[in-house]
Amino acid sequence: MNVPISPPAGSPPDFPNLFVTFWSVINIFIIIAIVVLVFRYFKKQSDDKKRMFDKLDSIISLLQSKQKD
C-alpha cells in the first residue's frame, strides 16, 4: 500500500494569478485599516479622558477659589 506520490504534471503559468494577488492585497489593506481604526479609537478615548480631567481640574480650582473668598 505504499504508493509513491508523484508531482503534478505540467508547469506553473508564466503570468501570476491576478485574482490571488489582488485578493491578498485587499486582505492586507483591510487588516491595516482595522489596526488604524483601533488605534484612532483608543487615542480618541485617551484624549476625551484628558479633556475631561482638565475640565474637572478647572472646576475644582474655581470652587477652591470661591471657598477662599
N, CA, C and O atoms as a CHARMM CRD file, in Angstrom:
* protein
*
  276
    1    1 MET  N      0.79300  -1.18900   0.00000 PROA 1      0.00000
    2    1 MET  CA     0.00000   0.00000   0.00000 PROA 1      0.00000
    3    1 MET  C      0.84600   1.26700   0.00000 PROA 1      0.00000
    4    1 MET  O      0.30300   2.36600   0.11600 PROA 1      0.00000
    5    2 ASN  N      2.12500   1.14000  -0.12400 PROA 2      0.00000
    6    2 ASN  CA     2.99800   2.31500  -0.19800 PROA 2      0.00000
    7    2 ASN  C      3.14300   2.74500  -1.64200 PROA 2      0.00000
    8    2 ASN  O      4.08500   2.35000  -2.32900 PROA 2      0.00000
    9    3 VAL  N      2.22500   3.54000  -2.08500 PROA 3      0.00000
   10    3 VAL  CA     2.26600   4.04900  -3.45200 PROA 3      0.00000
   11    3 VAL  C      2.94400   5.40600  -3.41300 PROA 3      0.00000
   12    3 VAL  O      2.49800   6.29400  -2.68600 PROA 3      0.00000
   13    4 PRO  N      4.02000   5.58700  -4.18500 PROA 4      0.00000
   14    4 PRO  CA     4.68700   6.89400  -4.17000 PROA 4      0.00000
   15    4 PRO  C      3.79400   7.95900  -4.79500 PROA 4      0.00000
   16    4 PRO  O      3.07200   7.71500  -5.76200 PROA 4      0.00000
   17    5 ILE  N      3.87100   9.13600  -4.21100 PROA 5      0.00000
   18    5 ILE  CA     3.09800  10.26700  -4.72300 PROA 5      0.00000
   19    5 ILE  C      3.96300  10.98600  -5.74300 PROA 5      0.00000
   20    5 ILE  O      5.07200  11.42900  -5.44300 PROA 5      0.00000
   21    6 SER  N      3.44400  11.09200  -6.93000 PROA 6      0.00000
   22    6 SER  CA     4.21600  11.76000  -7.98500 PROA 6      0.00000
   23    6 SER  C      3.82500  13.22200  -8.05200 PROA 6      0.00000
   24    6 SER  O      2.68000  13.56800  -7.76200 PROA 6      0.00000
   25    7 PRO  N      4.76300  14.09500  -8.43300 PROA 7      0.00000
   26    7 PRO  CA     4.43400  15.51700  -8.54900 PROA 7      0.00000
   27    7 PRO  C      3.43500  15.72700  -9.68100 PROA 7      0.00000
   28    7 PRO  O      3.37300  14.92200 -10.61100 PROA 7      0.00000
   29    8 PRO  N      2.65900  16.79300  -9.60900 PROA 8      0.00000
   30    8 PRO  CA     1.68100  17.03700 -10.67300 PROA 8      0.00000
   31    8 PRO  C      2.37300  17.31400 -12.00400 PROA 8      0.00000
   32    8 PRO  O      3.47100  17.86900 -12.05600 PROA 8      0.00000
   33    9 ALA  N      1.72300  16.92500 -13.03600 PROA 9      0.00000
   34    9 ALA  CA     2.27600  17.14200 -14.37400 PROA 9      0.00000
   35    9 ALA  C      2.00600  18.57400 -14.80400 PROA 9      0.00000
   36    9 ALA  O      1.00700  19.17500 -14.40900 PROA 9      0.00000
   37   10 GLY  N      2.89000  19.10600 -15.60100 PROA 10     0.00000
   38   10 GLY  CA     2.71600  20.45500 -16.11400 PROA 10     0.00000
   39   10 GLY  C      3.61800  21.43900 -15.39200 PROA 10     0.00000
   40   10 GLY  O      4.41600  21.05900 -14.53500 PROA 10     0.00000
   41   11 SER  N      3.48300  22.68900 -15.74300 PROA 11     0.00000
   42   11 SER  CA     4.31100  23.73100 -15.12700 PROA 11     0.00000
   43   11 SER  C      3.39800  24.89600 -14.74500 PROA 11     0.00000
   44   11 SER  O      2.30900  25.04600 -15.29900 PROA 11     0.00000
   45   12 PRO  N      3.84500  25.71400 -13.80200 PROA 12     0.00000
   46   12 PRO  CA     3.01200  26.86300 -13.43200 PROA 12     0.00000
   47   12 PRO  C      2.90500  27.84100 -14.59800 PROA 12     0.00000
   48   12 PRO  O      3.78200  27.87100 -15.46200 PROA 12     0.00000
   49   13 PRO  N      1.84600  28.63300 -14.63200 PROA 13     0.00000
   50   13 PRO  CA     1.69000  29.57600 -15.74300 PROA 13     0.00000
   51   13 PRO  C      2.78000  30.64800 -15.70900 PROA 13     0.00000
   52   13 PRO  O      3.37100  30.92800 -14.66600 PROA 13     0.00000
   53   14 ASP  N      3.02400  31.22900 -16.86600 PROA 14     0.00000
   54   14 ASP  CA     4.05200  32.26100 -16.97100 PROA 14     0.00000
   55   14 ASP  C      3.61600  33.57100 -16.32800 PROA 14     0.00000
   56   14 ASP  O      4.46700  34.36500 -15.92800 PROA 14     0.00000
   57   15 PHE  N      2.34200  33.81300 -16.21900 PROA 15     0.00000
   58   15 PHE  CA     1.83400  35.04300 -15.60300 PROA 15     0.00000
   59   15 PHE  C      1.26700  34.69300 -14.22000 PROA 15     0.00000
   60   15 PHE  O      0.75700  33.59100 -14.02000 PROA 15     0.00000
   61   16 PRO  N      1.35900  35.63600 -13.26400 PROA 16     0.00000
   62   16 PRO  CA     0.82100  35.34100 -11.93500 PROA 16     0.00000
   63   16 PRO  C     -0.70700  35.35700 -11.94500 PROA 16     0.00000
   64   16 PRO  O     -1.33600  36.00400 -12.78200 PROA 16     0.00000
   65   17 ASN  N     -1.26000  34.65500 -11.02900 PROA 17     0.00000
   66   17 ASN  CA    -2.71300  34.63500 -10.89500 PROA 17     0.00000
   67   17 ASN  C     -3.14000  35.95300 -10.26400 PROA 17     0.00000
   68   17 ASN  O     -2.93400  36.16200  -9.06800 PROA 17     0.00000
   69   18 LEU  N     -3.73300  36.84400 -11.05400 PROA 18     0.00000
   70   18 LEU  CA    -4.06200  38.18900 -10.58500 PROA 18     0.00000
   71   18 LEU  C     -5.14600  38.18900  -9.52200 PROA 18     0.00000
   72   18 LEU  O     -5.12800  39.04100  -8.63300 PROA 18     0.00000
   73   19 PHE  N     -6.07900  37.27100  -9.58800 PROA 19     0.00000
   74   19 PHE  CA    -7.13200  37.21200  -8.57000 PROA 19     0.00000
   75   19 PHE  C     -6.52800  36.94600  -7.19600 PROA 19     0.00000
   76   19 PHE  O     -6.87400  37.60700  -6.21700 PROA 19     0.00000
   77   20 VAL  N     -5.62700  35.97500  -7.13200 PROA 20     0.00000
   78   20 VAL  CA    -4.98500  35.64300  -5.85300 PROA 20     0.00000
   79   20 VAL  C     -4.15700  36.82400  -5.36200 PROA 20     0.00000
   80   20 VAL  O     -4.17300  37.13300  -4.17100 PROA 20     0.00000
   81   21 THR  N     -3.44300  37.47800  -6.24900 PROA 21     0.00000
   82   21 THR  CA    -2.60600  38.61300  -5.86800 PROA 21     0.00000
   83   21 THR  C     -3.45600  39.75700  -5.33500 PROA 21     0.00000
   84   21 THR  O     -3.16700  40.29400  -4.26500 PROA 21     0.00000
   85   22 PHE  N     -4.50000  40.13900  -6.06700 PROA 22     0.00000
   86   22 PHE  CA    -5.33700  41.24800  -5.62900 PROA 22     0.00000
   87   22 PHE  C     -6.11600  40.91000  -4.36200 PROA 22     0.00000
   88   22 PHE  O     -6.31700  41.77800  -3.51200 PROA 22     0.00000
   89   23 TRP  N     -6.55400  39.66800  -4.22600 PROA 23     0.00000
   90   23 TRP  CA    -7.27600  39.28000  -3.03300 PROA 23     0.00000
   91   23 TRP  C     -6.36600  39.37900  -1.80500 PROA 23     0.00000
   92   23 TRP  O     -6.80200  39.81800  -0.74100 PROA 23     0.00000
   93   24 SER  N     -5.11400  38.97400  -1.95500 PROA 24     0.00000
   94   24 SER  CA    -4.15700  39.08100  -0.84600 PROA 24     0.00000
   95   24 SER  C     -3.90200  40.54300  -0.49200 PROA 24     0.00000
   96   24 SER  O     -3.84100  40.89400   0.68700 PROA 24     0.00000
   97   25 VAL  N     -3.75300  41.39100  -1.49700 PROA 25     0.00000
   98   25 VAL  CA    -3.51500  42.81300  -1.24900 PROA 25     0.00000
   99   25 VAL  C     -4.72000  43.44100  -0.55000 PROA 25     0.00000
  100   25 VAL  O     -4.55400  44.23800   0.37300 PROA 25     0.00000
  101   26 ILE  N     -5.91400  43.09300  -0.97600 PROA 26     0.00000
  102   26 ILE  CA    -7.12100  43.63000  -0.34500 PROA 26     0.00000
  103   26 ILE  C     -7.20400  43.18700   1.11200 PROA 26     0.00000
  104   26 ILE  O     -7.55500  43.98500   1.98200 PROA 26     0.00000
  105   27 ASN  N     -6.88500  41.92900   1.38400 PROA 27     0.00000
  106   27 ASN  CA    -6.90800  41.43500   2.76900 PROA 27     0.00000
  107   27 ASN  C     -5.88600  42.17000   3.63000 PROA 27     0.00000
  108   27 ASN  O     -6.16700  42.47900   4.78800 PROA 27     0.00000
  109   28 ILE  N     -4.72300  42.44900   3.09000 PROA 28     0.00000
  110   28 ILE  CA    -3.69700  43.18200   3.84800 PROA 28     0.00000
  111   28 ILE  C     -4.18800  44.60100   4.13800 PROA 28     0.00000
  112   28 ILE  O     -4.01100  45.09500   5.25200 PROA 28     0.00000
  113   29 PHE  N     -4.80300  45.26700   3.15000 PROA 29     0.00000
  114   29 PHE  CA    -5.33100  46.61700   3.36600 PROA 29     0.00000
  115   29 PHE  C     -6.44700  46.62600   4.41400 PROA 29     0.00000
  116   29 PHE  O     -6.54600  47.55800   5.21200 PROA 29     0.00000
  117   30 ILE  N     -7.27600  45.59800   4.40600 PROA 30     0.00000
  118   30 ILE  CA    -8.34400  45.51400   5.40300 PROA 30     0.00000
  119   30 ILE  C     -7.75600  45.38100   6.80600 PROA 30     0.00000
  120   30 ILE  O     -8.22700  46.03100   7.73900 PROA 30     0.00000
  121   31 ILE  N     -6.74500  44.55600   6.95900 PROA 31     0.00000
  122   31 ILE  CA    -6.09900  44.38700   8.26800 PROA 31     0.00000
  123   31 ILE  C     -5.46200  45.69700   8.71400 PROA 31     0.00000
  124   31 ILE  O     -5.58900  46.08400   9.87500 PROA 31     0.00000
  125   32 ILE  N     -4.77700  46.38300   7.80200 PROA 32     0.00000
  126   32 ILE  CA    -4.14800  47.66600   8.14500 PROA 32     0.00000
  127   32 ILE  C     -5.22300  48.68300   8.54600 PROA 32     0.00000
  128   32 ILE  O     -5.04000  49.43000   9.50800 PROA 32     0.00000
  129   33 ALA  N     -6.32800  48.71500   7.82200 PROA 33     0.00000
  130   33 ALA  CA    -7.41100  49.66000   8.13600 PROA 33     0.00000
  131   33 ALA  C     -8.00100  49.37500   9.51800 PROA 33     0.00000
  132   33 ALA  O     -8.28100  50.30400  10.27600 PROA 33     0.00000
  133   34 ILE  N     -8.18900  48.10800   9.84700 PROA 34     0.00000
  134   34 ILE  CA    -8.72900  47.76200  11.16200 PROA 34     0.00000
  135   34 ILE  C     -7.76700  48.18400  12.26000 PROA 34     0.00000
  136   34 ILE  O     -8.19700  48.72100  13.28100 PROA 34     0.00000
  137   35 VAL  N     -6.48300  47.95300  12.07100 PROA 35     0.00000
  138   35 VAL  CA    -5.49200  48.34100  13.07900 PROA 35     0.00000
  139   35 VAL  C     -5.47900  49.86000  13.25200 PROA 35     0.00000
  140   35 VAL  O     -5.42000  50.34900  14.38100 PROA 35     0.00000
  141   36 VAL  N     -5.53400  50.60900  12.15500 PROA 36     0.00000
  142   36 VAL  CA    -5.53900  52.07200  12.23200 PROA 36     0.00000
  143   36 VAL  C     -6.79800  52.56300  12.95700 PROA 36     0.00000
  144   36 VAL  O     -6.72300  53.46700  13.79000 PROA 36     0.00000
  145   37 LEU  N     -7.94000  51.97400  12.64300 PROA 37     0.00000
  146   37 LEU  CA    -9.18000  52.38300  13.31100 PROA 37     0.00000
  147   37 LEU  C     -9.14600  52.08600  14.80700 PROA 37     0.00000
  148   37 LEU  O     -9.64200  52.88200  15.60400 PROA 37     0.00000
  149   38 VAL  N     -8.57500  50.96400  15.19300 PROA 38     0.00000
  150   38 VAL  CA    -8.47300  50.63400  16.61500 PROA 38     0.00000
  151   38 VAL  C     -7.57500  51.63800  17.32400 PROA 38     0.00000
  152   38 VAL  O     -7.91700  52.11500  18.40600 PROA 38     0.00000
  153   39 PHE  N     -6.42200  51.96700  16.72600 PROA 39     0.00000
  154   39 PHE  CA    -5.52500  52.94400  17.33900 PROA 39     0.00000
  155   39 PHE  C     -6.18600  54.31800  17.44000 PROA 39     0.00000
  156   39 PHE  O     -6.04100  54.99900  18.45500 PROA 39     0.00000
  157   40 ARG  N     -6.91100  54.73100  16.39800 PROA 40     0.00000
  158   40 ARG  CA    -7.60000  56.02800  16.45300 PROA 40     0.00000
  159   40 ARG  C     -8.66900  56.03900  17.53800 PROA 40     0.00000
  160   40 ARG  O     -8.84700  57.04500  18.22400 PROA 40     0.00000
  161   41 TYR  N     -9.38400  54.92400  17.69700 PROA 41     0.00000
  162   41 TYR  CA   -10.41000  54.84000  18.72000 PROA 41     0.00000
  163   41 TYR  C     -9.79700  55.00500  20.11200 PROA 41     0.00000
  164   41 TYR  O    -10.30300  55.77600  20.92700 PROA 41     0.00000
  165   42 PHE  N     -8.70100  54.27700  20.38500 PROA 42     0.00000
  166   42 PHE  CA    -8.08200  54.37400  21.70100 PROA 42     0.00000
  167   42 PHE  C     -7.45500  55.74800  21.93000 PROA 42     0.00000
  168   42 PHE  O     -7.45400  56.24200  23.05700 PROA 42     0.00000
  169   43 LYS  N     -6.92300  56.36900  20.88100 PROA 43     0.00000
  170   43 LYS  CA    -6.36000  57.70900  21.02900 PROA 43     0.00000
  171   43 LYS  C     -7.48300  58.70700  21.33500 PROA 43     0.00000
  172   43 LYS  O     -7.32000  59.59100  22.17500 PROA 43     0.00000
  173   44 LYS  N     -8.60700  58.56300  20.65900 PROA 44     0.00000
  174   44 LYS  CA    -9.73900  59.45300  20.92200 PROA 44     0.00000
  175   44 LYS  C    -10.23800  59.27400  22.35200 PROA 44     0.00000
  176   44 LYS  O    -10.54000  60.25900  23.02700 PROA 44     0.00000
  177   45 GLN  N    -10.32800  58.05100  22.81500 PROA 45     0.00000
  178   45 GLN  CA   -10.74900  57.80400  24.19100 PROA 45     0.00000
  179   45 GLN  C     -9.77800  58.44600  25.17900 PROA 45     0.00000
  180   45 GLN  O    -10.19800  59.04200  26.17000 PROA 45     0.00000
  181   46 SER  N     -8.50100  58.32400  24.90800 PROA 46     0.00000
  182   46 SER  CA    -7.48700  58.91000  25.78200 PROA 46     0.00000
  183   46 SER  C     -7.58300  60.43400  25.78100 PROA 46     0.00000
  184   46 SER  O     -7.48700  61.06200  26.83500 PROA 46     0.00000
  185   47 ASP  N     -7.77200  61.02700  24.60600 PROA 47     0.00000
  186   47 ASP  CA    -7.91200  62.48100  24.51700 PROA 47     0.00000
  187   47 ASP  C     -9.16800  62.96400  25.23900 PROA 47     0.00000
  188   47 ASP  O     -9.14700  64.00200  25.90000 PROA 47     0.00000
  189   48 ASP  N    -10.26400  62.20800  25.10900 PROA 48     0.00000
  190   48 ASP  CA   -11.50100  62.58700  25.80000 PROA 48     0.00000
  191   48 ASP  C    -11.32200  62.54300  27.31400 PROA 48     0.00000
  192   48 ASP  O    -11.79500  63.43000  28.02300 PROA 48     0.00000
  193   49 LYS  N    -10.64000  61.51400  27.80800 PROA 49     0.00000
  194   49 LYS  CA   -10.38200  61.42300  29.25100 PROA 49     0.00000
  195   49 LYS  C     -9.51400  62.58300  29.71900 PROA 49     0.00000
  196   49 LYS  O     -9.76200  63.16700  30.77400 PROA 49     0.00000
  197   50 LYS  N     -8.48900  62.91600  28.92700 PROA 50     0.00000
  198   50 LYS  CA    -7.59700  64.01900  29.29800 PROA 50     0.00000
  199   50 LYS  C     -8.38000  65.34000  29.33600 PROA 50     0.00000
  200   50 LYS  O     -8.21600  66.13700  30.25900 PROA 50     0.00000
  201   51 ARG  N     -9.22200  65.56100  28.33600 PROA 51     0.00000
  202   51 ARG  CA   -10.02700  66.77800  28.28800 PROA 51     0.00000
  203   51 ARG  C    -10.98500  66.84100  29.48000 PROA 51     0.00000
  204   51 ARG  O    -11.18000  67.90300  30.07000 PROA 51     0.00000
  205   52 MET  N    -11.58000  65.70100  29.82800 PROA 52     0.00000
  206   52 MET  CA   -12.49800  65.67300  30.95700 PROA 52     0.00000
  207   52 MET  C    -11.75600  66.00300  32.26000 PROA 52     0.00000
  208   52 MET  O    -12.26300  66.77300  33.07500 PROA 52     0.00000
  209   53 PHE  N    -10.56700  65.43000  32.46300 PROA 53     0.00000
  210   53 PHE  CA    -9.81000  65.71200  33.67300 PROA 53     0.00000
  211   53 PHE  C     -9.35500  67.16900  33.72200 PROA 53     0.00000
  212   53 PHE  O     -9.29800  67.76300  34.79800 PROA 53     0.00000
  213   54 ASP  N     -9.03000  67.74700  32.56800 PROA 54     0.00000
  214   54 ASP  CA    -8.67400  69.16800  32.53700 PROA 54     0.00000
  215   54 ASP  C     -9.87300  70.03400  32.94600 PROA 54     0.00000
  216   54 ASP  O     -9.71800  70.99700  33.69600 PROA 54     0.00000
  217   55 LYS  N    -11.05600  69.69100  32.45300 PROA 55     0.00000
  218   55 LYS  CA   -12.25000  70.44500  32.84100 PROA 55     0.00000
  219   55 LYS  C    -12.53900  70.29100  34.33100 PROA 55     0.00000
  220   55 LYS  O    -12.88200  71.26100  35.00800 PROA 55     0.00000
  221   56 LEU  N    -12.39900  69.07000  34.83300 PROA 56     0.00000
  222   56 LEU  CA   -12.62700  68.85900  36.25900 PROA 56     0.00000
  223   56 LEU  C    -11.61300  69.63500  37.10100 PROA 56     0.00000
  224   56 LEU  O    -11.96800  70.19300  38.13900 PROA 56     0.00000
  225   57 ASP  N    -10.36800  69.67200  36.66400 PROA 57     0.00000
  226   57 ASP  CA    -9.34800  70.44100  37.38200 PROA 57     0.00000
  227   57 ASP  C     -9.70600  71.92800  37.41000 PROA 57     0.00000
  228   57 ASP  O     -9.55200  72.59300  38.43400 PROA 57     0.00000
  229   58 SER  N    -10.18300  72.43800  36.27600 PROA 58     0.00000
  230   58 SER  CA   -10.54700  73.86100  36.25400 PROA 58     0.00000
  231   58 SER  C    -11.75600  74.12700  37.15100 PROA 58     0.00000
  232   58 SER  O    -11.80900  75.16000  37.82000 PROA 58     0.00000
  233   59 ILE  N    -12.72200  73.21400  37.17500 PROA 59     0.00000
  234   59 ILE  CA   -13.88900  73.38700  38.05200 PROA 59     0.00000
  235   59 ILE  C    -13.45900  73.33900  39.51400 PROA 59     0.00000
  236   59 ILE  O    -13.92000  74.14200  40.32500 PROA 59     0.00000
  237   60 ILE  N    -12.58300  72.40700  39.84900 PROA 60     0.00000
  238   60 ILE  CA   -12.09800  72.30200  41.23000 PROA 60     0.00000
  239   60 ILE  C    -11.34700  73.55400  41.64100 PROA 60     0.00000
  240   60 ILE  O    -11.51700  74.04800  42.75600 PROA 60     0.00000
  241   61 SER  N    -10.51800  74.06700  40.74900 PROA 61     0.00000
  242   61 SER  CA    -9.77100  75.28300  41.08700 PROA 61     0.00000
  243   61 SER  C    -10.71000  76.48000  41.25700 PROA 61     0.00000
  244   61 SER  O    -10.48000  77.31700  42.13000 PROA 61     0.00000
  245   62 LEU  N    -11.76300  76.57500  40.44200 PROA 62     0.00000
  246   62 LEU  CA   -12.74700  77.64700  40.59700 PROA 62     0.00000
  247   62 LEU  C    -13.49400  77.51100  41.92400 PROA 62     0.00000
  248   62 LEU  O    -13.72200  78.50200  42.61900 PROA 62     0.00000
  249   63 LEU  N    -13.86800  76.29700  42.26400 PROA 63     0.00000
  250   63 LEU  CA   -14.56900  76.08300  43.52800 PROA 63     0.00000
  251   63 LEU  C    -13.67400  76.39800  44.73300 PROA 63     0.00000
  252   63 LEU  O    -14.13800  76.94700  45.73200 PROA 63     0.00000
  253   64 GLN  N    -12.40600  76.04800  44.62900 PROA 64     0.00000
  254   64 GLN  CA   -11.47700  76.33700  45.72400 PROA 64     0.00000
  255   64 GLN  C    -11.26300  77.83400  45.87900 PROA 64     0.00000
  256   64 GLN  O    -11.15900  78.34400  46.99500 PROA 64     0.00000
  257   65 SER  N    -11.19800  78.53100  44.75900 PROA 65     0.00000
  258   65 SER  CA   -11.01200  79.99800  44.85300 PROA 65     0.00000
  259   65 SER  C    -12.26200  80.66900  45.43500 PROA 65     0.00000
  260   65 SER  O    -12.14500  81.67200  46.14000 PROA 65     0.00000
  261   66 LYS  N    -13.43000  80.14300  45.15900 PROA 66     0.00000
  262   66 LYS  CA   -14.65700  80.69300  45.72500 PROA 66     0.00000
  263   66 LYS  C    -14.73600  80.42000  47.24400 PROA 66     0.00000
  264   66 LYS  O    -15.24600  81.24500  48.00200 PROA 66     0.00000
  265   67 GLN  N    -14.23900  79.28700  47.66000 PROA 67     0.00000
  266   67 GLN  CA   -14.25800  78.95700  49.08200 PROA 67     0.00000
  267   67 GLN  C    -13.29200  79.84200  49.85600 PROA 67     0.00000
  268   67 GLN  O    -13.55000  80.16600  51.01500 PROA 67     0.00000
  269   68 LYS  N    -12.20700  80.22800  49.24700 PROA 68     0.00000
  270   68 LYS  CA   -11.22200  81.07900  49.92500 PROA 68     0.00000
  271   68 LYS  C    -11.74600  82.49900  50.06700 PROA 68     0.00000
  272   68 LYS  O    -11.36000  83.20800  50.99600 PROA 68     0.00000
  273   69 ASP  N    -12.60700  82.91900  49.17300 PROA 69     0.00000
  274   69 ASP  CA   -13.12700  84.30400  49.22400 PROA 69     0.00000
  275   69 ASP  C    -14.15200  84.48500  50.24700 PROA 69     0.00000
  276   69 ASP  O    -14.67800  85.58600  50.40700 PROA 69     0.00000
